């Protein structure tokens, strides 16, 4: 089977980047917390997250700056998970911290926000439309 070129749907998130001061530390963090496959790609200090065709493409890369004293700290993204309590424990074990305890969003699921080993904040959501 021949792989088709990557072509995201219009107006959808197609890629995310996790900017890190210590790329190797961030790589270990996300491999440990979510079991992600992270592999070198492109220039030194740049890693691809996930497998070809596995959904939104992601990267871990060195933190860059968009001007004097304006380092990139990214934007919020949320990772779909099976168990937010297990993820919260894994975050702490991997050197991060939970910055918002589990909250229930009726009709959506359970959500936490955490800070990774690089100071980036992201969410982890167990989607469950039956939750009240």
HELIX and SHEET records of a PDB file:
HELIX    1   1 UNK A   23  UNK A   34  1                                  12    
HELIX    2   2 UNK A   84  UNK A   93  1                                  10    
SHEET    1   A 4 UNK A  15  UNK A  20  0                                        
SHEET    2   A 4 UNK A  57  UNK A  62  1                                        
SHEET    3   A 4 UNK A  46  UNK A  49 -1                                        
SHEET    4   A 4 UNK A  38  UNK A  40 -1                                        
SHEET    1   B 4 UNK A  78  UNK A  80  0                                        
SHEET    2   B 4 UNK A 121  UNK A 127  1                                        
SHEET    3   B 4 UNK A 109  UNK A 115 -1                                        
SHEET    4   B 4 UNK A  97  UNK A 105 -1                                        
END                                                                             
